[in-house]
Amino acid sequence: MGTGMCRNLINAGYSVTIFSRTKEKSQSLIELGAAWADSPREVAAQSDIVFSIVGMPDDVRQIVLDPETGVLAGCKQGDIFVDMTTSEPALAIEIAAAAAELNVASIDAPVSGGDIGARSGELSIMVGGNRDAVSFILPCFEVMGKTIVHQGGPGAGQHTKMMNQILVAAGMVGVCESLLYASRAGLDLETALKSVSSGAAGSWALSNLGPRIVKNDFEPGFFVDHFVKDLGIAIAEADKAGLKLPGLALARELYLQVQADGDGRCGTQSLQRALAKMSGLSWPA
């Protein structure tokens, strides 16, 4: 997702310096004019606004807070740091506090919309942090996203993303179970999707991932491994709040099975194969 988001910033005329743990994956951005840096610290030293999007909370902690190579080690007074990873609300609050000691603004801004939204610049961006800093970087957000909503202080963006992931989890179970049922009933799946996608059952997942499932396309727009991480964060936050969310817990168990089946690096729609397997079937069923 980060490549598509960065490409949109470059195409909009922004001067961009980048770092990735695998330089080869950034070659297309370098060819578009992005400058290369050897560490997150070097990116920050050459930038006024720093965006990050990585995989796991531990990755966020390393690239931001490492005293030798981290983003904050390279920031100057008045800089703005924006983490667009789906991560832990408590970590977003911790980073904001560390940044404030340096007179740096820190914003948590996780996104939804997958690879399609990242490429098209139509992501939903859920924003937490200082309102003035958010307003200042709004033009950048508008290049990457279609729906940009400031939810509150540090951590509020991450809490909103947890809400999003709870909704996505329930929705994906419904999409995959419905297609498994339709296949077993002998329906033409493409025709059936036309009937249900525009009614009360319609959703982004049904319209965008349903056709991929029908075509047996399980390439990732969003990795199962990352989704399991997100659902784990959501369950931990629910536990802190004293909440029992059985639907969320069930979805996480199902996606843990997807991982166990070896599909952790596939897209979230690969739940279809795990559900089919539970019924003693393969996909296509």
QUIGIBEL-V475112 format. One record per pair of residues at least 24 apart in sequence whose ideal C-beta (glycine too) atoms are under 8 Angstrom apart, sorted by sequence separation. I is the first residue (numbers start at 1). J is the second residue. D is the distance in Angstrom with one decimal. If there is no record, write none. Layout:
((I;J;D) (I;J;D))
This chain:
((10;34;6.1) (19;43;4.9) (40;64;7.3) (75;99;7.3) (80;104;7.1) (81;105;7.1) (82;106;7.8) (83;107;7.4) (86;110;4.5) (105;129;6.7) (121;145;6.9) (122;146;4.2) (123;147;7.7) (124;148;8.0) (125;149;7.5) (127;151;6.1) (128;152;5.8) (129;153;6.8) (190;214;5.9) (228;252;6.8) (231;255;6.5) (3;28;6.8) (7;32;6.5) (17;42;7.7) (18;43;6.9) (41;66;8.0) (50;75;7.2) (60;85;5.3) (77;102;6.8) (78;103;6.6) (79;104;5.0) (80;105;4.7) (81;106;4.9) (82;107;4.6) (83;108;5.5) (84;109;5.1) (85;110;6.6) (105;130;5.1) (121;146;7.2) (124;149;7.9) (126;151;5.9) (128;153;6.2) (129;154;5.6) (189;214;4.6) (3;29;6.5) (17;43;5.2) (40;66;7.8) (59;85;7.3) (72;98;6.0) (77;103;4.3) (78;104;7.4) (79;105;7.6) (80;106;7.8) (81;107;7.1) (82;108;7.9) (83;109;7.0) (84;110;6.1) (107;133;6.0) (118;144;7.6) (128;154;5.5) (41;68;7.4) (44;71;4.7) (60;87;5.0) (72;99;6.1) (75;102;6.0) (77;104;7.1) (80;107;6.7) (82;109;5.4) (84;111;5.6) (105;132;7.9) (107;134;6.1) (128;155;5.5) (129;156;7.9) (174;201;7.9) (228;255;5.1) (6;34;7.0) (41;69;5.0) (43;71;7.1) (44;72;7.4) (57;85;7.8) (76;104;7.8) (105;133;3.7) (117;145;7.6) (128;156;3.5) (129;157;7.2) (175;203;7.3) (227;255;6.0) (228;256;6.3) (17;46;4.7) (40;69;6.1) (41;70;6.0) (44;73;7.4) (45;74;4.0) (50;79;6.9) (52;81;7.6) (56;85;8.0) (75;104;4.7) (117;146;7.8) (127;156;7.7) (128;157;3.5) (17;47;5.7) (39;69;4.3) (40;70;5.8) (41;71;6.7) (44;74;3.3) (48;78;7.7) (49;79;7.1) (50;80;7.4) (52;82;7.3) (53;83;7.6) (55;85;7.3) (57;87;4.7) (61;91;6.5) (65;95;6.9) (72;102;6.3) (107;137;7.3) (127;157;4.9) (128;158;6.5) (175;205;5.1) (40;71;4.6) (43;74;7.0) (44;75;4.8) (45;76;7.8) (48;79;5.8) (49;80;4.8) (50;81;5.0) (51;82;4.9) (52;83;5.1) (53;84;4.3) (54;85;5.2) (56;87;7.9) (57;88;4.9) (60;91;6.2) (64;95;5.6) (126;157;4.5) (128;159;7.5) (175;206;5.3) (179;210;6.6) (224;255;6.0) (228;259;6.0) (41;73;4.7) (42;74;6.3) (47;79;7.3) (48;80;7.1) (49;81;7.8) (50;82;6.9) (51;83;7.9) (52;84;6.7) (53;85;5.3) (72;104;6.7) (109;141;7.2) (113;145;7.6) (126;158;7.9) (128;160;7.6) (171;203;5.3) (41;74;3.7) (49;82;6.8) (51;84;6.1) (52;85;6.4) (65;98;6.4) (96;129;6.5) (111;144;7.6) (171;204;8.0) (172;205;5.7) (40;74;7.1) (57;91;5.4) (111;145;6.8) (126;160;3.9) (171;205;4.8) (175;209;6.5) (179;213;5.7) (224;258;5.1) (225;259;6.8) (39;74;7.9) (44;79;6.8) (60;95;7.6) (126;161;5.3) (171;206;7.7) (175;210;5.8) (179;214;7.2) (224;259;6.1) (92;128;6.4) (228;264;7.5) (44;81;7.6) (168;205;6.8) (172;209;7.5) (176;213;7.0) (126;164;7.0) (175;213;7.5) (224;263;5.8) (225;264;4.2) (124;164;7.7) (224;264;5.0) (225;265;6.4) (84;125;7.5) (223;264;6.9) (224;265;7.2) (227;268;5.2) (223;265;5.8) (224;266;5.8) (223;266;7.5) (224;267;7.2) (223;267;7.3) (224;268;5.9) (6;51;7.8) (218;263;7.0) (220;265;6.6) (222;267;6.3) (223;268;7.9) (5;51;7.5) (108;154;6.4) (220;266;5.9) (221;267;5.3) (222;268;5.5) (224;270;6.2) (108;155;6.4) (110;157;5.7) (219;266;7.2) (220;267;4.1) (221;268;7.7) (224;271;7.9) (5;53;6.9) (106;154;6.8) (108;156;7.6) (109;157;5.3) (110;158;6.0) (218;266;4.5) (219;267;5.9) (220;268;8.0) (108;157;4.2) (112;161;7.1) (218;267;5.5) (107;157;7.4) (108;158;5.1) (110;160;7.7) (111;161;8.0) (2;53;4.4) (110;161;3.8) (218;269;6.0) (1;53;6.3) (112;164;5.1) (217;269;7.8) (218;270;4.3) (80;133;5.2) (218;272;7.7) (82;137;6.6) (212;267;7.3) (218;273;7.1) (80;136;6.8) (112;168;7.7) (213;269;5.1) (80;137;5.9) (97;154;7.8) (212;269;5.5) (53;111;7.7) (96;154;3.7) (169;227;7.8) (209;267;7.4) (95;154;7.8) (96;155;7.8) (168;227;7.9) (209;268;7.2) (213;272;4.9) (209;269;4.4) (93;154;4.7) (92;154;5.3) (93;155;4.6) (165;227;7.4) (169;231;5.9) (92;155;4.5) (90;155;7.0) (92;157;7.1) (165;230;4.5) (89;155;3.8) (92;158;5.1) (165;231;6.3) (89;156;7.9) (216;283;7.0) (162;230;7.5) (166;234;5.7) (216;284;6.2) (89;158;4.2) (161;230;7.6) (165;234;5.6) (88;158;6.7) (89;159;5.2) (213;283;7.9) (87;158;6.0) (162;233;6.4) (86;158;7.2) (162;234;4.4) (89;162;7.6) (86;161;5.1) (162;237;5.7) (170;247;5.3) (173;250;7.5) (159;237;7.2) (169;247;7.4) (170;248;7.7) (173;251;5.7) (5;84;7.4) (86;165;7.2) (166;245;6.9) (169;248;6.0) (172;251;7.3) (166;247;7.8) (170;251;6.4) (173;254;6.6) (2;84;7.9) (166;248;5.3) (169;251;3.6) (169;252;7.3) (169;255;7.7) (49;137;5.8) (51;140;7.7) (49;140;6.6) (116;208;6.3) (180;272;6.9) (176;269;7.3) (179;272;6.5) (114;208;7.5) (175;269;7.7) (176;271;4.7) (180;275;5.5) (184;279;7.9) (172;268;5.7) (176;272;4.5) (180;276;5.9) (172;269;7.3) (184;281;7.7) (173;271;7.1) (177;275;6.2) (172;271;5.7) (176;275;5.2) (180;279;7.0) (168;268;7.6) (180;281;7.7) (183;284;6.6) (184;285;5.8) (183;285;4.3) (180;283;7.9) (115;220;7.6) (116;221;6.3) (180;285;6.2) (5;111;7.9) (115;221;4.1) (114;221;3.7) (115;222;7.4) (114;222;5.1) (1;111;7.2) (4;115;6.7) (7;119;7.8) (1;114;7.2) (5;118;5.2) (8;121;4.8) (1;115;6.0) (4;118;3.5) (3;118;7.7) (4;119;4.1) (2;118;7.6) (1;118;4.1) (5;123;7.4) (14;140;7.1) (14;143;7.7) (9;140;6.5) (12;143;4.6) (9;143;5.6) (8;143;5.0) (9;144;7.1) (8;144;5.7) (5;144;4.8) (86;226;7.3) (86;229;7.7) (86;230;5.2) (88;233;5.6) (87;233;7.5) (86;233;7.6) (88;236;7.9) (89;237;6.6) (55;223;8.0) (55;225;7.8) (56;226;7.8) (55;226;6.0) (57;229;7.8) (56;229;5.9) (55;229;7.6) (57;233;7.6) (1;222;7.9))
